[in-house]
Amino acid sequence: MSGTTTATLYFDLVSPYSWLALRRAEAFGERHAIAWDVRPVVYAALLDAHELVGPVEVESKRRYTFHDVARCAAEQGLTLTGPPAHPFRSLEALRALCLFHDDPRRLRLAVALADACWSHGRPLTEPAVLAEVVAAVGLDAGDLARRIADPAVKERLRRNTEQAIEAGVFGVPTFEYEGELFWGHDRMEHLARRIRGPDPESRRRAEEMLARPRGADRRRR
């Protein structure tokens, strides 16, 4: 795409918010001349790196999350069906995306996998489901289980995740542009504004706050 700006999209299909972002990504990119560098990552590894727990690991946050996702999905004209169990192992689906890292249809595949899970309730833990979605996008699904188990494919997913951690990514979806992070499916407009030009005053105010000392710390259990 000529005349476009590249922004990185970090996501894990285990996150319903990644689904919401992916469903908007193509149209949003066309509207704002953004070319997406699609980067599947392992959300659990991000949480571990930052000593965090996922929202569904806290019961009150789990309840809130799914009510919130259902409302957000309705706003986008989507229906939340969701996977048979959650959280679920997303590694094989992420590796399938890494297998097609250099294919221009990788964003379409990410959307199709997210939709299969969150819109249609299909288990991405099943090799047959992954193969069917890959084939439906027009990609080669032959011997998919063996191909995604290739060490080079696994290494790409590890490298994506390590690069995300090094960039400071702690949640998904996260968008990155020129080293600046925008976390959450509802921060895409902030990304578009940043691409149009930096906001020195907002940056100055944020850095001023960050320079102040911590006044209190919560005891870790």
N, C-alpha and C positions, 0 to 999 in steps of 0.2 A: 504494500500500500504506500503510494507516494504521498508526501506531504503529511505524514502521520507522526505522532510521538509515541515512543514505546514506553509502556508502563508494565511493571511486573505484577502478576496476580498469583499470590500464594493461597492455597486452599487445600482442604482435606474433605473428601466426600462424606466422611462421618458427620460433618457439621451441616445442619440444615441451613445455616446462614450462608455457607458456601454455595448451596443450591440456589438460594435467592439471588446471590450475586451473579452466579454463572448464567442464570436465566435472563439477566439484564445485560450481560457483558457485550454481546455482539452488537445490539442496537445502540447501546451507550457508546461503544467504541466508534461506531460509524458516525454518530451524532457529534462526537467531540474529537474526531480524527485521532483516536487512540488505537495503537496496535498492541495487543496483549502478548506479553511473554508469560505463557501459561506454566506455572510451577506447582505441581502437586507436591505436598509435604506431609510428614507424619505429625499430626497435631499432638499426639501423646508425647512425642519427643520434645516439642516446643514447651509443653507444660512442665516436663521434667527438667528441662534446661533452666527454666525460670522459677522452679519450685512452686508451681501453681497446681491447682486442681481444676478439672473441667466443670462447667456449670451443671452437668447432669450427675456429677458426683456429690452434689449437695442437694438434698431432696427438695427444699423450698425453691432453689434455683432451677431444678429440673422441671418442677411444675410450672414455674413462671416461663421458662424457656419455650416449652411447647405451646403454651397459650399465646406467647408473643409471636412465635413462628407462624402459627395458624392465622393470626391477625395480619402479619406482614404478607403472608402468601395471598390472603384474600385481597389485599390492596393491589397486588400485582396481577390479580386475576387467575391465581393458581389455587389448586386444591392440595392441602397437605394430607397425604396418605401415610407416608413414612414406612421404614423398613420393619420387618417382623420383630426385630429386637434392636435395642439401642442402649448404649453404644455397641458397635459391631466392628469386626476386623475389616479394615478398609485397605490393607496392604496390597492385596492382589489387584484390586481395582486401580490403585495408585500406580502400581507397576505396569498395568496395562497402558495407562496414560504415558508413562515414561518410555514404553516400547515404541510409541509413535511420537516421540518428542519432536522430531524434525519434520513431521507431516503437517501441512497447512490446515488439516482438518482436526488438529488436536483440541482446539477449543470446542468444536462441534461434538467431539467424542466426550469431552468433560461434561458438557451440558447433557448429552444423552445418558451418560452414566448417572449423573445427579438426578435427572428426571426419572430414570428407571427406579431409583431408590425412593426418592421423596415424593414424587407425583403418583407413581404407580405401585409402590410398596414391594418392589422386587428385591430379593436378597443379593447384594453384590458380593456376598461370600460364596456364591455358587458359580463354579467355572462355566457352566452352561449359560448362565445369565450374562456373564461378561462377554462370552463369545458371541452371543446373539446381538448384544448391543454394538459390539465392535463391527460385526458384519453389517448391521443395519445402517451404520454410518458410511459404509462403502470401503472399509478397511479389511485387511486380510486377517481373518480370525483362525486360520488353520493352525493346529497344534499350539493354541494360545497358552495353555497352562505351562507347557514346557518352555516356551519362548519368554514368558514373563518371569520365569525362575532363573533366567540367565544371570550370572554374576554381574555383568555389565549393566543390566537393567536395574538390579538391586542397588548397584553403586550409584547410578544416576539419582535414584530416589534419596539415598543417603546424602549425596552431595547437595541436592536441592534443599534438604532439611537443614544441613549444616550451614549452608549459605544463608538461609532464612534466620537461623539463630544468630549468626554473626552480624546480620543486618539489624538485629533487635526485635525480630518478629516474635510475638508471644501468643498470638491468637489468629484464628482464620474466620473469614477471609481477611487478608491484608493486602493492600495495594502499595507499591513502592515506586516513587519517581524521584530521581536524583538524590537518593539517600533519605528521602522523607517518607514516613510511613502513614498510612491511612487505614485504620482498623475498623472493619465492619461493613456489611453490605449497604448500610445507610450512610456511608462516607464517600460514596463514589462522586457525588457532586463536589465535595471538598477537593478530591483529586483533580477534577476537571478545572476548578478554579486555580489550583496550584499550577497546573500545566499552562494556563493562560498567563501566569506571572506570579512571582512570590509576593507575600504580604509581609513586608519588613516590620510593620508595627505589631502584628500578632506574634511574630517570631521574637521580637524584642521583649514583649510582655511575658511570653512564656519563659524565655531564658532568664529574665529577671526573677521570676518566681523560683525557677530551678536553682538559682544561685543562693537562695536563702537557706539557712540551716534547718535541719529537721528538729522540730520542737518536742516531739514525743514519738516513741516507738512502741508498737504492740508486742507483748511478749510472745515468742513462738513456743508452742507446746511441743 
